[in-house]
Amino acid sequence: MVRKTDSKSLGRRDLFKGAAVAGAGMAAAGIFGGATPAWAQTPVPEEWDEETDVVIVGAGGTGLAAAIEILEAGGTAIILEKSGVTGGTTALSGGIIQASETPLQAELGFEYDTHEDHYQYYIQAAEGIVDPELVRVLVDNSADNIAWLEAHGIEYTSLSGVNPIPSVDPALMQALRIHAPRTTEEVPRGGAVHGLALAASAEALGADIRFETPATALVRDPEKGVVGVKAASRAGEIHLRARKAVILATSSFDRNEEMARSFSPQQLWAIQKGGQATAITSTGDGIKMAMAVGADLAGMGGTIGYAQPGIGAAVAGIWVNKHGQRFVNEDGHYAYKSRAAYQQEGSMAWAIFDDKVREQAATVLGSTTDLEDEIAAGTVTRGNTLRALANQLGINAAQLQATVELWNTDADNGEDNLFGKTVGLQAIDEGPFYATPVYEYNLGSCGGVKINTSAQVIDVFGEVIPRLYAGGMVAGGFIGPYYPGSGTAVASTVCFGRIAAQNALAEEAWE
Ligand SMILES: Cc1cc2nc3c(=O)[nH]c(=O)nc-3n(C[C@H](O)[C@H](O)[C@H](O)COP(=O)(O)OP(=O)(O)OC[C@H]3O[C@@H](n4cnc5c(N)ncnc54)[C@H](O)[C@@H]3O)c2cc1C
């Protein structure tokens, strides 16, 4: 029997307005912020409060894409959202998305790009960790997903590429695949453009979004599979019956220290030492709920990490570890560099530079700082000699000296013999010298519930958990030990969100 609750009467139309723009104020964890849900498997209730074809958990990028797909196909859905706004981290993102064989690529001269090259690039970057079939699906659907997004109000106007990754054949990365949406003065952030467009489409379709109503558990029937969701509504605990299926769209465990400790030491390092830019509601709820009904995990351990030294190192300078050695191409792909910095002894690395770099950085980065404030705050260290600098930081001074000498020779000869860096080849030869630690600015954790190419969640025995789907960053298996390049995460939200929706809706309703 279906009993109505009043959790629906939240002024849906009003809450949609400006949702993604307001995404920055995700503080809307509101009345449930900080509550600890009971992550136990929930018995099938004798009475359901409401019912629908598909319950979607999360109204971020994945959830909105799934909702649109279901509503356009004539199905019904209830979308549970923990915060007070739509968009999630997607609305806070750059909104850029990787795709191959698209009309924009052809228009801008990259008509030679192929899904196969795109696929091989992902596979080579993944170091054998990914499920190749998921990568194939992500790539093969990428152009179609761009077309789908354009049909839903997003216009892609420019392309960019990924900085070098040592394990990837450069030929596979020549075509620019990162599609950026047109932004406006009112909506200058690509992710907000994306989030607002999808929220508007969902609203136009009459999407039923329950804000500040976090799902707290999945209801799994021993025979039928996942038949509903338990949630914490304003009116109290509710049980929503999903006639066909449940889709998890809650993103990863970006801000959950405990889960990071268990699954991703690099994510823990990022949380504790770096900065965090994801939605505050991104605490791994979907992964835990899925684990509670037997889900397996995949792709755990990587991060969307933006190695972020202080002033200057983005332009030139070198990075060294505590032994005074360089360890990576400082102009390489950001997440690859992040992992490399994290992997150094003590997870410590420093960017080393001199006044030339500081002055250039002031121009390039728009900074006018003379670094006195940073030095006083301890985020930048200065030494008149390399030895003095090294001694202050506990870096091996003799090795630092040797490293800088080799770097200077290579810079003068125009060739980085160690890591093949081609940008910022400039000697560090005049004191004072500076160092600033390299930490990860974190855009999210990677890895989540294991899915197959139909976006069905797989259990620890390798079996499909009936009627449970997942898409976007709550799922894992298509990203390897580090994030392979901008635009992969948002691509996964559209790709697996839509696939999850199509297959969830195709399920036969249970009685
Ligand atoms: C600053 C920044 C820039 C980025 N730029 C890019 C980029 O340009 N391109 C790219 O590909 N990637 C980018 N990323 C990464 C990317 O944005 C995210 O990984 C991706 O958007 C996540 O999408 P999602 O749909 O999985 O989750 P989200 O969009 O975060 O949606 C998850 C939703 O689930 C809700 N939720 C969580 N728990 C519950 C619960 N228990 N019940 C109900 N709802 C719940 C959340 O509140 C949220 O609304 C960026 C990340 C950041 C932080």
PDBQT file of the ligand as one rigid body, heavy atoms in Angstrom, charges set to zero:
ROOT
HETATM    1  C1  LIG A 601      36.322  22.418  -8.840  1.00  0.00    +0.000 C 
HETATM    2  C2  LIG A 601      36.096  21.168  -9.643  1.00  0.00    +0.000 A 
HETATM    3  C3  LIG A 601      36.212  21.218 -11.026  1.00  0.00    +0.000 A 
HETATM    4  C4  LIG A 601      35.995  20.063 -11.779  1.00  0.00    +0.000 A 
HETATM    5  N1  LIG A 601      36.006  20.163 -13.135  1.00  0.00    +0.000 NA
HETATM    6  C5  LIG A 601      35.703  19.080 -13.873  1.00  0.00    +0.000 A 
HETATM    7  C6  LIG A 601      35.534  19.206 -15.264  1.00  0.00    +0.000 A 
HETATM    8  O1  LIG A 601      35.564  20.302 -15.821  1.00  0.00    +0.000 OA
HETATM    9  N2  LIG A 601      35.285  18.071 -15.975  1.00  0.00    +0.000 N 
HETATM   10  C7  LIG A 601      35.178  16.837 -15.382  1.00  0.00    +0.000 A 
HETATM   11  O2  LIG A 601      34.973  15.848 -16.073  1.00  0.00    +0.000 OA
HETATM   12  N3  LIG A 601      35.270  16.713 -14.048  1.00  0.00    +0.000 NA
HETATM   13  C8  LIG A 601      35.493  17.806 -13.283  1.00  0.00    +0.000 A 
HETATM   14  N4  LIG A 601      35.528  17.690 -11.930  1.00  0.00    +0.000 N 
HETATM   15  C9  LIG A 601      35.096  16.418 -11.327  1.00  0.00    +0.000 C 
HETATM   16  C10 LIG A 601      33.597  16.244 -11.546  1.00  0.00    +0.000 C 
HETATM   17  O3  LIG A 601      32.954  17.500 -11.451  1.00  0.00    +0.000 OA
HETATM   18  C11 LIG A 601      32.906  15.291 -10.570  1.00  0.00    +0.000 C 
HETATM   19  O4  LIG A 601      33.672  14.157 -10.359  1.00  0.00    +0.000 OA
HETATM   20  C12 LIG A 601      31.566  14.857 -11.147  1.00  0.00    +0.000 C 
HETATM   21  O5  LIG A 601      30.864  15.993 -11.599  1.00  0.00    +0.000 OA
HETATM   22  C13 LIG A 601      30.724  14.093 -10.144  1.00  0.00    +0.000 C 
HETATM   23  O6  LIG A 601      29.454  13.903 -10.711  1.00  0.00    +0.000 OA
HETATM   24  P1  LIG A 601      28.404  12.942 -10.018  1.00  0.00    +0.000 P 
HETATM   25  O7  LIG A 601      27.143  13.023 -10.781  1.00  0.00    +0.000 OA
HETATM   26  O8  LIG A 601      29.011  11.610  -9.832  1.00  0.00    +0.000 OA
HETATM   27  O9  LIG A 601      28.199  13.595  -8.582  1.00  0.00    +0.000 OA
HETATM   28  P2  LIG A 601      27.600  15.010  -8.190  1.00  0.00    +0.000 P 
HETATM   29  O10 LIG A 601      27.410  15.884  -9.349  1.00  0.00    +0.000 OA
HETATM   30  O11 LIG A 601      28.415  15.513  -7.059  1.00  0.00    +0.000 OA
HETATM   31  O12 LIG A 601      26.168  14.620  -7.659  1.00  0.00    +0.000 OA
HETATM   32  C14 LIG A 601      26.010  13.829  -6.497  1.00  0.00    +0.000 C 
HETATM   33  C15 LIG A 601      24.756  14.306  -5.790  1.00  0.00    +0.000 C 
HETATM   34  O13 LIG A 601      24.364  13.321  -4.856  1.00  0.00    +0.000 OA
HETATM   35  C16 LIG A 601      23.922  13.984  -3.677  1.00  0.00    +0.000 C 
HETATM   36  N5  LIG A 601      23.988  13.041  -2.573  1.00  0.00    +0.000 N 
HETATM   37  C17 LIG A 601      25.073  12.572  -1.913  1.00  0.00    +0.000 A 
HETATM   38  N6  LIG A 601      24.699  11.693  -0.962  1.00  0.00    +0.000 NA
HETATM   39  C18 LIG A 601      23.348  11.595  -1.022  1.00  0.00    +0.000 A 
HETATM   40  C19 LIG A 601      22.374  10.857  -0.303  1.00  0.00    +0.000 A 
HETATM   41  N7  LIG A 601      22.694  10.046   0.712  1.00  0.00    +0.000 N 
HETATM   42  N8  LIG A 601      21.069  10.989  -0.651  1.00  0.00    +0.000 NA
HETATM   43  C20 LIG A 601      20.685  11.839  -1.651  1.00  0.00    +0.000 A 
HETATM   44  N9  LIG A 601      21.576  12.584  -2.354  1.00  0.00    +0.000 NA
HETATM   45  C21 LIG A 601      22.889  12.443  -2.054  1.00  0.00    +0.000 A 
HETATM   46  C22 LIG A 601      24.868  15.169  -3.571  1.00  0.00    +0.000 C 
HETATM   47  O14 LIG A 601      24.359  16.168  -2.721  1.00  0.00    +0.000 OA
HETATM   48  C23 LIG A 601      24.974  15.604  -5.026  1.00  0.00    +0.000 C 
HETATM   49  O15 LIG A 601      23.975  16.525  -5.367  1.00  0.00    +0.000 OA
HETATM   50  C24 LIG A 601      35.711  18.823 -11.142  1.00  0.00    +0.000 A 
HETATM   51  C25 LIG A 601      35.609  18.771  -9.754  1.00  0.00    +0.000 A 
HETATM   52  C26 LIG A 601      35.779  19.936  -9.011  1.00  0.00    +0.000 A 
HETATM   53  C27 LIG A 601      35.623  19.865  -7.529  1.00  0.00    +0.000 C 
ENDROOT
TORSDOF 0
